[in-house]
Amino acid sequence: MKKSPAPTEPTKIGLFDLLKDVSYEKKNLWETDPQQAESAYSTFVVNLMLSYHPDCILIVNELNCRRMKPKWHYDYLLKTLTPRKRYSKTEKPTLADDIGLLVGHLNISQSKALEVYDLLSAEDLADLRKLTSRGGKVGKSAKQT
C-alpha cells in the first residue's frame, strides 16, 4: 500500500525571493500570492540592493524619482532588467572602538570624535584606554571575591 504524500504548505514569499525573481528568475512570483508579495515588498530596499550594480543604476534612479505602487515597481523591474545573478552585500556602518571611547569619555558627537581622533597619537589613545578601563576578570587566574 502506497503512502500518500504529505500535504505541502504554501511557501512564504519574502523580500529576497522577490528581489531574486526580479533580477534573475523572472517567474513573476507576485502572481502566486499577491497579498503576501505586497506585504513583503519594499521599494526602498529593492532600489538599494539593485543600486550596487552598474547595469541597474539608471533604472533605479528613474524609479527613485517617481512614486508608484509596489506592484507597478515590481512589474517595471521584472520587464526591464536583463536576467543576471546580482548578489551584493550591504555595508553596515561600524563605529570604531576608539571613536566610541572618545564619544563616551568626552561626551561629544561622533562627528566631533572623528575630528579629535585625527589629532590624537597612538600613545594618547593608549593612555585614554587605560584611563577608562573598567577592569574585570581576565582569564582564569583572576580571584573571585
N, CA, C and O atoms as CSV, one atom per row, in Angstrom:
chain,resi,resn,atom,element,x,y,z
A,1,MET,N,N,0.842,-1.173,0.000
A,1,MET,CA,C,0.000,0.000,0.000
A,1,MET,C,C,0.889,1.239,0.000
A,1,MET,O,O,1.790,1.367,0.829
A,2,LYS,N,N,0.635,2.130,-0.918
A,2,LYS,CA,C,1.451,3.328,-1.045
A,2,LYS,C,C,0.964,4.404,-0.091
A,2,LYS,O,O,-0.234,4.590,0.126
A,3,LYS,N,N,1.923,5.091,0.459
A,3,LYS,CA,C,1.573,6.217,1.330
A,3,LYS,C,C,1.330,7.445,0.478
A,3,LYS,O,O,2.043,7.722,-0.487
A,4,SER,N,N,0.309,8.161,0.866
A,4,SER,CA,C,0.057,9.405,0.135
A,4,SER,C,C,1.047,10.464,0.613
A,4,SER,O,O,1.398,10.502,1.792
A,5,PRO,N,N,1.493,11.316,-0.293
A,5,PRO,CA,C,2.467,12.336,0.109
A,5,PRO,C,C,1.836,13.318,1.087
A,5,PRO,O,O,0.648,13.634,1.017
A,6,ALA,N,N,2.668,13.779,1.988
A,6,ALA,CA,C,2.188,14.741,2.983
A,6,ALA,C,C,1.810,16.042,2.283
A,6,ALA,O,O,2.463,16.459,1.326
A,7,PRO,N,N,0.746,16.675,2.773
A,7,PRO,CA,C,0.358,17.940,2.137
A,7,PRO,C,C,1.457,18.984,2.354
A,7,PRO,O,O,1.974,19.153,3.458
A,8,THR,N,N,1.785,19.660,1.287
A,8,THR,CA,C,2.835,20.673,1.385
A,8,THR,C,C,2.218,22.015,1.741
A,8,THR,O,O,1.158,22.392,1.241
A,9,GLU,N,N,2.909,22.715,2.611
A,9,GLU,CA,C,2.437,24.039,2.989
A,9,GLU,C,C,2.857,25.028,1.918
A,9,GLU,O,O,3.920,24.874,1.315
A,10,PRO,N,N,2.045,26.036,1.674
A,10,PRO,CA,C,2.445,27.030,0.685
A,10,PRO,C,C,3.686,27.773,1.176
A,10,PRO,O,O,3.795,28.128,2.350
A,11,THR,N,N,4.602,27.994,0.265
A,11,THR,CA,C,5.838,28.659,0.651
A,11,THR,C,C,5.583,30.155,0.841
A,11,THR,O,O,4.792,30.771,0.127
A,12,LYS,N,N,6.274,30.705,1.819
A,12,LYS,CA,C,6.169,32.135,2.066
A,12,LYS,C,C,7.036,32.876,1.064
A,12,LYS,O,O,8.148,32.456,0.746
A,13,ILE,N,N,6.511,33.966,0.584
A,13,ILE,CA,C,7.263,34.807,-0.335
A,13,ILE,C,C,7.890,35.929,0.476
A,13,ILE,O,O,7.185,36.711,1.114
A,14,GLY,N,N,9.201,36.006,0.452
A,14,GLY,CA,C,9.913,37.042,1.180
A,14,GLY,C,C,10.467,38.085,0.233
A,14,GLY,O,O,10.407,37.935,-0.987
A,15,LEU,N,N,11.004,39.138,0.808
A,15,LEU,CA,C,11.556,40.235,0.015
A,15,LEU,C,C,12.688,39.751,-0.881
A,15,LEU,O,O,12.761,40.135,-2.048
A,16,PHE,N,N,13.567,38.917,-0.349
A,16,PHE,CA,C,14.706,38.480,-1.147
A,16,PHE,C,C,14.298,37.487,-2.225
A,16,PHE,O,O,14.985,37.360,-3.239
A,17,ASP,N,N,13.191,36.783,-2.022
A,17,ASP,CA,C,12.649,35.939,-3.088
A,17,ASP,C,C,12.166,36.810,-4.243
A,17,ASP,O,O,12.392,36.492,-5.410
A,18,LEU,N,N,11.507,37.899,-3.909
A,18,LEU,CA,C,11.020,38.811,-4.939
A,18,LEU,C,C,12.176,39.510,-5.642
A,18,LEU,O,O,12.131,39.728,-6.853
A,19,LEU,N,N,13.201,39.858,-4.891
A,19,LEU,CA,C,14.370,40.501,-5.485
A,19,LEU,C,C,15.088,39.556,-6.448
A,19,LEU,O,O,15.511,39.965,-7.529
A,20,LYS,N,N,15.220,38.293,-6.048
A,20,LYS,CA,C,15.840,37.299,-6.924
A,20,LYS,C,C,14.974,37.080,-8.164
A,20,LYS,O,O,15.501,36.882,-9.259
A,21,ASP,N,N,13.671,37.112,-8.004
A,21,ASP,CA,C,12.764,36.932,-9.118
A,21,ASP,C,C,12.882,38.082,-10.114
A,21,ASP,O,O,12.874,37.859,-11.324
A,22,VAL,N,N,12.987,39.285,-9.620
A,22,VAL,CA,C,13.098,40.457,-10.479
A,22,VAL,C,C,14.419,40.448,-11.242
A,22,VAL,O,O,14.460,40.779,-12.427
A,23,SER,N,N,15.491,40.069,-10.563
A,23,SER,CA,C,16.794,40.200,-11.196
A,23,SER,C,C,17.231,38.975,-11.999
A,23,SER,O,O,18.013,39.116,-12.939
A,24,TYR,N,N,16.757,37.795,-11.661
A,24,TYR,CA,C,17.279,36.613,-12.342
A,24,TYR,C,C,16.209,35.623,-12.819
A,24,TYR,O,O,16.170,35.278,-14.000
A,25,GLU,N,N,15.353,35.172,-11.918
A,25,GLU,CA,C,14.476,34.049,-12.255
A,25,GLU,C,C,13.337,34.406,-13.201
A,25,GLU,O,O,12.988,33.605,-14.068
A,26,LYS,N,N,12.754,35.583,-13.054
A,26,LYS,CA,C,11.678,36.073,-13.926
A,26,LYS,C,C,10.464,35.149,-13.949
A,26,LYS,O,O,9.903,34.889,-15.013
A,27,LYS,N,N,10.046,34.644,-12.757
A,27,LYS,CA,C,8.890,33.754,-12.665
A,27,LYS,C,C,7.596,34.505,-12.365
A,27,LYS,O,O,6.512,33.929,-12.457
A,28,ASN,N,N,7.697,35.767,-12.012
A,28,ASN,CA,C,6.569,36.602,-11.615
A,28,ASN,C,C,5.883,36.022,-10.371
A,28,ASN,O,O,4.714,35.638,-10.406
A,29,LEU,N,N,6.636,35.973,-9.287
A,29,LEU,CA,C,6.129,35.438,-8.021
A,29,LEU,C,C,4.956,36.239,-7.469
A,29,LEU,O,O,4.176,35.721,-6.670
A,30,TRP,N,N,4.827,37.464,-7.877
A,30,TRP,CA,C,3.745,38.315,-7.365
A,30,TRP,C,C,2.394,37.692,-7.676
A,30,TRP,O,O,1.458,37.813,-6.885
A,31,GLU,N,N,2.285,37.039,-8.800
A,31,GLU,CA,C,1.005,36.448,-9.225
A,31,GLU,C,C,0.635,35.222,-8.394
A,31,GLU,O,O,-0.542,34.868,-8.331
A,32,THR,N,N,1.598,34.568,-7.759
A,32,THR,CA,C,1.272,33.373,-6.983
A,32,THR,C,C,0.507,33.730,-5.706
A,32,THR,O,O,-0.431,33.024,-5.335
A,33,ASP,N,N,0.890,34.802,-5.040
A,33,ASP,CA,C,0.200,35.253,-3.828
A,33,ASP,C,C,0.362,36.766,-3.702
A,33,ASP,O,O,1.291,37.232,-3.043
A,34,PRO,N,N,-0.528,37.538,-4.326
A,34,PRO,CA,C,-0.376,38.996,-4.362
A,34,PRO,C,C,-0.368,39.659,-2.983
A,34,PRO,O,O,0.388,40.604,-2.760
A,35,GLN,N,N,-1.188,39.183,-2.071
A,35,GLN,CA,C,-1.243,39.826,-0.747
A,35,GLN,C,C,0.060,39.632,0.015
A,35,GLN,O,O,0.575,40.575,0.615
A,36,GLN,N,N,0.588,38.438,-0.006
A,36,GLN,CA,C,1.835,38.158,0.688
A,36,GLN,C,C,3.001,38.901,0.028
A,36,GLN,O,O,3.891,39.408,0.711
A,37,ALA,N,N,2.986,38.957,-1.291
A,37,ALA,CA,C,4.052,39.653,-2.006
A,37,ALA,C,C,4.021,41.148,-1.710
A,37,ALA,O,O,5.069,41.765,-1.519
A,38,GLU,N,N,2.845,41.722,-1.671
A,38,GLU,CA,C,2.749,43.157,-1.410
A,38,GLU,C,C,3.190,43.502,0.008
A,38,GLU,O,O,3.784,44.556,0.234
A,39,SER,N,N,2.905,42.625,0.959
A,39,SER,CA,C,3.329,42.904,2.329
A,39,SER,C,C,4.838,42.731,2.497
A,39,SER,O,O,5.434,43.372,3.362
A,40,ALA,N,N,5.463,41.881,1.689
A,40,ALA,CA,C,6.906,41.635,1.806
A,40,ALA,C,C,7.738,42.618,0.996
A,40,ALA,O,O,8.914,42.817,1.299
A,41,TYR,N,N,7.162,43.232,-0.018
A,41,TYR,CA,C,7.922,44.054,-0.958
A,41,TYR,C,C,8.162,45.455,-0.405
A,41,TYR,O,O,7.234,46.123,0.051
A,42,SER,N,N,9.404,45.883,-0.451
A,42,SER,CA,C,9.782,47.235,-0.046
A,42,SER,C,C,10.533,47.876,-1.202
A,42,SER,O,O,11.636,47.449,-1.542
A,43,THR,N,N,9.940,48.897,-1.805
A,43,THR,CA,C,10.574,49.537,-2.958
A,43,THR,C,C,11.918,50.142,-2.580
A,43,THR,O,O,12.860,50.104,-3.371
A,44,PHE,N,N,12.015,50.700,-1.376
A,44,PHE,CA,C,13.271,51.304,-0.939
A,44,PHE,C,C,14.394,50.270,-0.878
A,44,PHE,O,O,15.484,50.506,-1.399
A,45,VAL,N,N,14.132,49.134,-0.245
A,45,VAL,CA,C,15.168,48.110,-0.085
A,45,VAL,C,C,15.544,47.512,-1.437
A,45,VAL,O,O,16.721,47.256,-1.689
A,46,VAL,N,N,14.569,47.287,-2.305
A,46,VAL,CA,C,14.851,46.743,-3.632
A,46,VAL,C,C,15.722,47.723,-4.414
A,46,VAL,O,O,16.696,47.317,-5.049
A,47,ASN,N,N,15.379,49.008,-4.370
A,47,ASN,CA,C,16.194,50.013,-5.051
A,47,ASN,C,C,17.604,50.056,-4.475
A,47,ASN,O,O,18.579,50.161,-5.219
A,48,LEU,N,N,17.710,49.977,-3.168
A,48,LEU,CA,C,19.018,49.994,-2.511
A,48,LEU,C,C,19.867,48.811,-2.943
A,48,LEU,O,O,21.039,48.981,-3.282
A,49,MET,N,N,19.299,47.630,-2.935
A,49,MET,CA,C,20.055,46.431,-3.285
A,49,MET,C,C,20.464,46.422,-4.761
A,49,MET,O,O,21.551,45.953,-5.100
A,50,LEU,N,N,19.608,46.932,-5.628
A,50,LEU,CA,C,19.935,46.943,-7.054
A,50,LEU,C,C,20.885,48.079,-7.415
A,50,LEU,O,O,21.569,48.004,-8.436
A,51,SER,N,N,20.941,49.116,-6.607
A,51,SER,CA,C,21.784,50.267,-6.935
A,51,SER,C,C,23.276,49.946,-6.846
A,51,SER,O,O,24.093,50.740,-7.313
A,52,TYR,N,N,23.648,48.828,-6.272
A,52,TYR,CA,C,25.047,48.426,-6.206
A,52,TYR,C,C,25.579,47.920,-7.548
A,52,TYR,O,O,26.788,47.756,-7.711
A,53,HIS,N,N,24.705,47.679,-8.488
A,53,HIS,CA,C,25.096,47.092,-9.764
A,53,HIS,C,C,25.055,48.146,-10.860
A,53,HIS,O,O,24.048,48.839,-11.010
A,54,PRO,N,N,26.140,48.281,-11.633
A,54,PRO,CA,C,26.225,49.327,-12.653
A,54,PRO,C,C,25.125,49.263,-13.706
A,54,PRO,O,O,24.680,50.304,-14.191
A,55,ASP,N,N,24.681,48.074,-14.066
A,55,ASP,CA,C,23.653,47.978,-15.101
A,55,ASP,C,C,22.267,48.369,-14.603
A,55,ASP,O,O,21.345,48.498,-15.408
A,56,CYS,N,N,22.097,48.559,-13.301
A,56,CYS,CA,C,20.790,48.899,-12.736
A,56,CYS,C,C,20.694,50.351,-12.271
A,56,CYS,O,O,19.604,50.815,-11.936
A,57,ILE,N,N,21.802,51.067,-12.245
A,57,ILE,CA,C,21.813,52.396,-11.633
A,57,ILE,C,C,20.805,53.334,-12.284
A,57,ILE,O,O,20.049,54.001,-11.578
A,58,LEU,N,N,20.776,53.401,-13.601
A,58,LEU,CA,C,19.869,54.341,-14.272
A,58,LEU,C,C,18.407,53.968,-14.060
A,58,LEU,O,O,17.556,54.840,-13.887
A,59,ILE,N,N,18.124,52.686,-14.074
A,59,ILE,CA,C,16.743,52.233,-13.856
A,59,ILE,C,C,16.301,52.559,-12.433
A,59,ILE,O,O,15.196,53.060,-12.226
A,60,VAL,N,N,17.150,52.280,-11.461
A,60,VAL,CA,C,16.820,52.547,-10.057
A,60,VAL,C,C,16.685,54.048,-9.817
A,60,VAL,O,O,15.808,54.483,-9.071
A,61,ASN,N,N,17.549,54.834,-10.447
A,61,ASN,CA,C,17.452,56.283,-10.307
A,61,ASN,C,C,16.113,56.791,-10.843
A,61,ASN,O,O,15.479,57.654,-10.236
A,62,GLU,N,N,15.703,56.261,-11.956
A,62,GLU,CA,C,14.411,56.666,-12.528
A,62,GLU,C,C,13.254,56.272,-11.607
A,62,GLU,O,O,12.296,57.029,-11.454
A,63,LEU,N,N,13.342,55.107,-11.005
A,63,LEU,CA,C,12.289,54.673,-10.083
A,63,LEU,C,C,12.295,55.500,-8.801
A,63,LEU,O,O,11.241,55.712,-8.201
A,64,ASN,N,N,13.471,55.974,-8.370
A,64,ASN,CA,C,13.532,56.821,-7.184
A,64,ASN,C,C,12.859,58.165,-7.408
A,64,ASN,O,O,12.361,58.782,-6.467
A,65,CYS,N,N,12.845,58.614,-8.655
A,65,CYS,CA,C,12.235,59.916,-8.968
A,65,CYS,C,C,10.714,59.843,-9.038
A,65,CYS,O,O,10.046,60.877,-9.021
A,66,ARG,N,N,10.170,58.659,-9.113
A,66,ARG,CA,C,8.721,58.515,-9.268
A,66,ARG,C,C,8.144,57.706,-8.112
A,66,ARG,O,O,8.768,56.778,-7.597
A,67,ARG,N,N,6.956,58.083,-7.731
A,67,ARG,CA,C,6.232,57.312,-6.707
A,67,ARG,C,C,5.221,56.438,-7.427
A,67,ARG,O,O,4.408,56.918,-8.218
A,68,MET,N,N,5.287,55.158,-7.142
A,68,MET,CA,C,4.340,54.243,-7.778
A,68,MET,C,C,4.001,53.118,-6.818
A,68,MET,O,O,4.689,52.896,-5.822
A,69,LYS,N,N,2.952,52.430,-7.130
A,69,LYS,CA,C,2.535,51.303,-6.312
A,69,LYS,C,C,3.601,50.214,-6.366
A,69,LYS,O,O,4.299,50.071,-7.370
A,70,PRO,N,N,3.725,49.445,-5.278
A,70,PRO,CA,C,4.741,48.379,-5.271
A,70,PRO,C,C,4.594,47.379,-6.423
A,70,PRO,O,O,5.591,46.896,-6.958
A,71,LYS,N,N,3.367,47.075,-6.798
A,71,LYS,CA,C,3.141,46.132,-7.903
A,71,LYS,C,C,3.684,46.702,-9.207
A,71,LYS,O,O,4.310,45.981,-9.983
A,72,TRP,N,N,3.454,47.973,-9.451
A,72,TRP,CA,C,3.960,48.605,-10.663
A,72,TRP,C,C,5.498,48.641,-10.656
A,72,TRP,O,O,6.144,48.413,-11.679
A,73,HIS,N,N,6.056,48.929,-9.493
A,73,HIS,CA,C,7.505,48.958,-9.325
A,73,HIS,C,C,8.083,47.584,-9.656
A,73,HIS,O,O,9.056,47.473,-10.403
A,74,TYR,N,N,7.481,46.552,-9.100
A,74,TYR,CA,C,7.916,45.174,-9.325
A,74,TYR,C,C,7.804,44.813,-10.811
A,74,TYR,O,O,8.745,44.268,-11.389
A,75,ASP,N,N,6.672,45.112,-11.420
A,75,ASP,CA,C,6.466,44.785,-12.832
A,75,ASP,C,C,7.467,45.508,-13.728
A,75,ASP,O,O,7.984,44.926,-14.682
A,76,TYR,N,N,7.740,46.770,-13.424
A,76,TYR,CA,C,8.688,47.543,-14.225
A,76,TYR,C,C,10.072,46.894,-14.178
A,76,TYR,O,O,10.722,46.725,-15.209
A,77,LEU,N,N,10.514,46.534,-12.975
A,77,LEU,CA,C,11.817,45.894,-12.848
A,77,LEU,C,C,11.830,44.515,-13.503
A,77,LEU,O,O,12.821,44.117,-14.115
A,78,LEU,N,N,10.731,43.799,-13.368
A,78,LEU,CA,C,10.632,42.461,-13.943
A,78,LEU,C,C,10.797,42.510,-15.465
A,78,LEU,O,O,11.424,41.630,-16.055
A,79,LYS,N,N,10.237,43.533,-16.089
A,79,LYS,CA,C,10.281,43.643,-17.553
A,79,LYS,C,C,11.541,44.318,-18.076
A,79,LYS,O,O,11.953,44.043,-19.203
A,80,THR,N,N,12.167,45.197,-17.288
A,80,THR,CA,C,13.288,45.967,-17.828
A,80,THR,C,C,14.663,45.390,-17.518
A,80,THR,O,O,15.584,45.558,-18.317
A,81,LEU,N,N,14.828,44.728,-16.405
A,81,LEU,CA,C,16.152,44.197,-16.065
A,81,LEU,C,C,16.455,42.939,-16.860
A,81,LEU,O,O,15.603,42.065,-17.019
A,82,THR,N,N,17.678,42.864,-17.354
A,82,THR,CA,C,18.092,41.651,-18.037
A,82,THR,C,C,18.373,40.576,-16.992
A,82,THR,O,O,18.890,40.888,-15.919
A,83,PRO,N,N,18.047,39.325,-17.279
A,83,PRO,CA,C,18.283,38.268,-16.291
A,83,PRO,C,C,19.774,38.108,-16.002
A,83,PRO,O,O,20.577,37.837,-16.894
A,84,ARG,N,N,20.109,38.280,-14.752
A,84,ARG,CA,C,21.502,38.177,-14.333
A,84,ARG,C,C,21.535,37.979,-12.832
A,84,ARG,O,O,20.750,38.586,-12.104
A,85,LYS,N,N,22.431,37.143,-12.370
A,85,LYS,CA,C,22.558,36.952,-10.924
A,85,LYS,C,C,23.228,38.178,-10.339
A,85,LYS,O,O,24.351,38.524,-10.705
A,86,ARG,N,N,22.532,38.824,-9.435
A,86,ARG,CA,C,23.045,40.033,-8.800
A,86,ARG,C,C,23.082,39.816,-7.295
A,86,ARG,O,O,22.048,39.792,-6.628
A,87,TYR,N,N,24.272,39.660,-6.784
A,87,TYR,CA,C,24.443,39.487,-5.355
A,87,TYR,C,C,25.247,40.663,-4.834
A,87,TYR,O,O,26.265,41.034,-5.418
A,88,SER,N,N,24.801,41.237,-3.758
A,88,SER,CA,C,25.553,42.335,-3.160
A,88,SER,C,C,25.373,42.288,-1.656
A,88,SER,O,O,24.329,41.893,-1.138
A,89,LYS,N,N,26.420,42.702,-0.979
A,89,LYS,CA,C,26.353,42.804,0.468
A,89,LYS,C,C,26.209,44.268,0.816
A,89,LYS,O,O,26.937,45.119,0.303
A,90,THR,N,N,25.280,44.547,1.676
A,90,THR,CA,C,25.132,45.930,2.102
A,90,THR,C,C,26.149,46.229,3.176
A,90,THR,O,O,26.410,45.399,4.046
A,91,GLU,N,N,26.710,47.390,3.116
A,91,GLU,CA,C,27.678,47.776,4.125
A,91,GLU,C,C,26.947,48.356,5.321
A,91,GLU,O,O,26.127,49.266,5.198
A,92,LYS,N,N,27.260,47.814,6.456
A,92,LYS,CA,C,26.659,48.319,7.682
A,92,LYS,C,C,27.675,49.231,8.351
A,92,LYS,O,O,28.843,48.868,8.487
A,93,PRO,N,N,27.242,50.401,8.763
A,93,PRO,CA,C,28.205,51.308,9.390
A,93,PRO,C,C,28.712,50.728,10.707
A,93,PRO,O,O,27.934,50.247,11.532
A,94,THR,N,N,30.015,50.782,10.884
A,94,THR,CA,C,30.611,50.294,12.124
A,94,THR,C,C,31.310,51.448,12.813
A,94,THR,O,O,31.947,52.278,12.164
A,95,LEU,N,N,31.193,51.494,14.089
A,95,LEU,CA,C,31.823,52.536,14.875
A,95,LEU,C,C,33.077,51.955,15.503
A,95,LEU,O,O,33.012,50.971,16.240
A,96,ALA,N,N,34.196,52.554,15.216
A,96,ALA,CA,C,35.459,52.066,15.760
A,96,ALA,C,C,35.424,52.170,17.278
A,96,ALA,O,O,34.767,53.046,17.840
A,97,ASP,N,N,36.142,51.262,17.932
A,97,ASP,CA,C,36.179,51.262,19.394
A,97,ASP,C,C,36.751,52.566,19.932
A,97,ASP,O,O,36.279,53.094,20.939
A,98,ASP,N,N,37.772,53.081,19.252
A,98,ASP,CA,C,38.389,54.323,19.718
A,98,ASP,C,C,37.426,55.510,19.589
A,98,ASP,O,O,37.412,56.391,20.448
A,99,ILE,N,N,36.635,55.533,18.536
A,99,ILE,CA,C,35.662,56.616,18.363
A,99,ILE,C,C,34.603,56.507,19.453
A,99,ILE,O,O,34.205,57.513,20.039
A,100,GLY,N,N,34.152,55.296,19.723
A,100,GLY,CA,C,33.185,55.086,20.807
A,100,GLY,C,C,33.758,55.485,22.153
A,100,GLY,O,O,33.049,56.025,23.002
A,101,LEU,N,N,35.027,55.224,22.344
A,101,LEU,CA,C,35.714,55.610,23.575
A,101,LEU,C,C,35.737,57.127,23.731
A,101,LEU,O,O,35.478,57.653,24.813
A,102,LEU,N,N,36.050,57.825,22.639
A,102,LEU,CA,C,36.070,59.292,22.678
A,102,LEU,C,C,34.684,59.870,22.924
A,102,LEU,O,O,34.528,60.820,23.691
A,103,VAL,N,N,33.690,59.301,22.279
A,103,VAL,CA,C,32.320,59.777,22.459
A,103,VAL,C,C,31.890,59.621,23.915
A,103,VAL,O,O,31.295,60.533,24.490
A,104,GLY,N,N,32.186,58.481,24.503
A,104,GLY,CA,C,31.777,58.220,25.884
A,104,GLY,C,C,32.548,59.030,26.904
A,104,GLY,O,O,31.974,59.517,27.878
A,105,HIS,N,N,33.845,59.178,26.688
A,105,HIS,CA,C,34.683,59.856,27.681
A,105,HIS,C,C,34.549,61.379,27.613
A,105,HIS,O,O,34.503,62.051,28.643
A,106,LEU,N,N,34.488,61.911,26.399
A,106,LEU,CA,C,34.454,63.366,26.243
A,106,LEU,C,C,33.040,63.930,26.102
A,106,LEU,O,O,32.854,65.147,26.080
A,107,ASN,N,N,32.052,63.052,26.007
A,107,ASN,CA,C,30.660,63.479,25.822
A,107,ASN,C,C,30.508,64.391,24.606
A,107,ASN,O,O,29.972,65.495,24.702
A,108,ILE,N,N,30.988,63.908,23.468
A,108,ILE,CA,C,30.877,64.662,22.218
A,108,ILE,C,C,30.194,63.787,21.175
A,108,ILE,O,O,30.013,62.586,21.377
A,109,SER,N,N,29.819,64.402,20.061
A,109,SER,CA,C,29.149,63.657,18.998
A,109,SER,C,C,30.165,62.835,18.214
A,109,SER,O,O,31.374,63.016,18.361
A,110,GLN,N,N,29.661,61.933,17.384
A,110,GLN,CA,C,30.544,61.087,16.589
A,110,GLN,C,C,31.351,61.910,15.588
A,110,GLN,O,O,32.528,61.631,15.357
A,111,SER,N,N,30.722,62.916,14.996
A,111,SER,CA,C,31.458,63.729,14.024
A,111,SER,C,C,32.587,64.504,14.705
A,111,SER,O,O,33.675,64.624,14.142
A,112,LYS,N,N,32.345,65.026,15.899
A,112,LYS,CA,C,33.403,65.710,16.648
A,112,LYS,C,C,34.479,64.713,17.074
A,112,LYS,O,O,35.665,65.040,17.067
A,113,ALA,N,N,34.069,63.495,17.445
A,113,ALA,CA,C,35.033,62.475,17.856
A,113,ALA,C,C,35.944,62.095,16.691
A,113,ALA,O,O,37.126,61.822,16.896
A,114,LEU,N,N,35.411,62.073,15.480
A,114,LEU,CA,C,36.245,61.794,14.309
A,114,LEU,C,C,37.296,62.884,14.116
A,114,LEU,O,O,38.439,62.596,13.761
A,115,GLU,N,N,36.903,64.140,14.353
A,115,GLU,CA,C,37.860,65.244,14.241
A,115,GLU,C,C,38.944,65.133,15.314
A,115,GLU,O,O,40.126,65.324,15.027
A,116,VAL,N,N,38.544,64.826,16.543
A,116,VAL,CA,C,39.500,64.703,17.646
A,116,VAL,C,C,40.407,63.500,17.422
A,116,VAL,O,O,41.595,63.552,17.740
A,117,TYR,N,N,39.866,62.433,16.885
A,117,TYR,CA,C,40.633,61.202,16.648
A,117,TYR,C,C,41.844,61.468,15.748
A,117,TYR,O,O,42.928,60.929,15.968
A,118,ASP,N,N,41.638,62.306,14.737
A,118,ASP,CA,C,42.736,62.628,13.833
A,118,ASP,C,C,43.863,63.383,14.530
A,118,ASP,O,O,45.012,63.321,14.091
A,119,LEU,N,N,43.547,64.093,15.606
A,119,LEU,CA,C,44.542,64.893,16.316
A,119,LEU,C,C,45.333,64.091,17.351
A,119,LEU,O,O,46.421,64.508,17.747
A,120,LEU,N,N,44.806,62.957,17.790
A,120,LEU,CA,C,45.448,62.179,18.851
A,120,LEU,C,C,46.469,61.197,18.287
A,120,LEU,O,O,46.304,60.663,17.190
A,121,SER,N,N,47.524,60.972,19.062
A,121,SER,CA,C,48.531,59.978,18.676
A,121,SER,C,C,48.128,58.610,19.236
A,121,SER,O,O,47.177,58.499,20.010
A,122,ALA,N,N,48.853,57.595,18.839
A,122,ALA,CA,C,48.578,56.239,19.330
A,122,ALA,C,C,48.819,56.156,20.834
A,122,ALA,O,O,48.118,55.434,21.542
A,123,GLU,N,N,49.820,56.904,21.320
A,123,GLU,CA,C,50.106,56.909,22.760
A,123,GLU,C,C,48.969,57.557,23.537
A,123,GLU,O,O,48.591,57.087,24.610
A,124,ASP,N,N,48.422,58.647,22.983
A,124,ASP,CA,C,47.304,59.319,23.649
A,124,ASP,C,C,46.096,58.387,23.757
A,124,ASP,O,O,45.420,58.342,24.785
A,125,LEU,N,N,45.841,57.652,22.687
A,125,LEU,CA,C,44.710,56.719,22.695
A,125,LEU,C,C,44.940,55.579,23.686
A,125,LEU,O,O,44.007,55.137,24.358
A,126,ALA,N,N,46.185,55.104,23.777
A,126,ALA,CA,C,46.503,54.040,24.735
A,126,ALA,C,C,46.297,54.532,26.165
A,126,ALA,O,O,45.762,53.810,27.006
A,127,ASP,N,N,46.727,55.772,26.436
A,127,ASP,CA,C,46.530,56.361,27.766
A,127,ASP,C,C,45.042,56.504,28.086
A,127,ASP,O,O,44.610,56.250,29.210
A,128,LEU,N,N,44.272,56.912,27.086
A,128,LEU,CA,C,42.832,57.077,27.282
A,128,LEU,C,C,42.168,55.723,27.543
A,128,LEU,O,O,41.248,55.636,28.356
A,129,ARG,N,N,42.621,54.675,26.867
A,129,ARG,CA,C,42.072,53.332,27.110
A,129,ARG,C,C,42.355,52.878,28.536
A,129,ARG,O,O,41.486,52.303,29.192
A,130,LYS,N,N,43.567,53.135,29.014
A,130,LYS,CA,C,43.924,52.766,30.396
A,130,LYS,C,C,43.091,53.572,31.388
A,130,LYS,O,O,42.640,53.044,32.404
A,131,LEU,N,N,42.891,54.847,31.088
A,131,LEU,CA,C,42.142,55.727,31.978
A,131,LEU,C,C,40.685,55.287,32.101
A,131,LEU,O,O,40.098,55.361,33.181
A,132,THR,N,N,40.118,54.839,31.016
A,132,THR,CA,C,38.695,54.474,31.009
A,132,THR,C,C,38.463,52.982,31.185
A,132,THR,O,O,37.324,52.526,31.090
A,133,SER,N,N,39.512,52.213,31.440
A,133,SER,CA,C,39.365,50.778,31.636
A,133,SER,C,C,38.464,50.521,32.844
A,133,SER,O,O,38.651,51.111,33.908
A,134,ARG,N,N,37.507,49.653,32.668
A,134,ARG,CA,C,36.546,49.362,33.734
A,134,ARG,C,C,36.971,48.162,34.566
A,134,ARG,O,O,36.286,47.784,35.515
A,135,GLY,N,N,38.087,47.573,34.214
A,135,GLY,CA,C,38.549,46.401,34.973
A,135,GLY,C,C,37.785,45.160,34.611
A,135,GLY,O,O,37.252,45.048,33.508
A,136,GLY,N,N,37.731,44.245,35.517
A,136,GLY,CA,C,37.039,42.990,35.243
A,136,GLY,C,C,38.007,41.830,35.345
A,136,GLY,O,O,39.210,42.010,35.538
A,137,LYS,N,N,37.459,40.650,35.213
A,137,LYS,CA,C,38.278,39.451,35.304
A,137,LYS,C,C,38.942,39.196,33.974
A,137,LYS,O,O,38.334,39.330,32.912
A,138,VAL,N,N,40.211,38.824,34.058
A,138,VAL,CA,C,40.955,38.499,32.864
A,138,VAL,C,C,41.461,37.076,33.009
A,138,VAL,O,O,42.313,36.810,33.857
A,139,GLY,N,N,40.969,36.182,32.222
A,139,GLY,CA,C,41.416,34.805,32.256
A,139,GLY,C,C,40.938,34.057,33.491
A,139,GLY,O,O,40.098,34.555,34.240
A,140,LYS,N,N,41.476,32.855,33.700
A,140,LYS,CA,C,41.059,32.005,34.820
A,140,LYS,C,C,41.822,32.313,36.089
A,140,LYS,O,O,41.436,31.863,37.168
A,141,SER,N,N,42.909,33.078,35.978
A,141,SER,CA,C,43.750,33.303,37.157
A,141,SER,C,C,43.209,34.402,38.060
A,141,SER,O,O,43.733,34.609,39.154
A,142,ALA,N,N,42.168,35.113,37.624
A,142,ALA,CA,C,41.624,36.197,38.466
A,142,ALA,C,C,40.904,35.586,39.665
A,142,ALA,O,O,40.201,34.582,39.546
A,143,LYS,N,N,41.096,36.208,40.805
A,143,LYS,CA,C,40.460,35.706,42.036
A,143,LYS,C,C,39.008,36.149,42.095
A,143,LYS,O,O,38.671,37.262,41.693
A,144,GLN,N,N,38.177,35.295,42.586
A,144,GLN,CA,C,36.775,35.646,42.769
A,144,GLN,C,C,36.594,36.206,44.165
A,144,GLN,O,O,37.133,35.659,45.127
A,145,THR,N,N,35.842,37.290,44.288
A,145,THR,CA,C,35.600,37.894,45.588
A,145,THR,C,C,34.178,37.715,45.998
A,145,THR,O,O,33.785,38.162,47.075
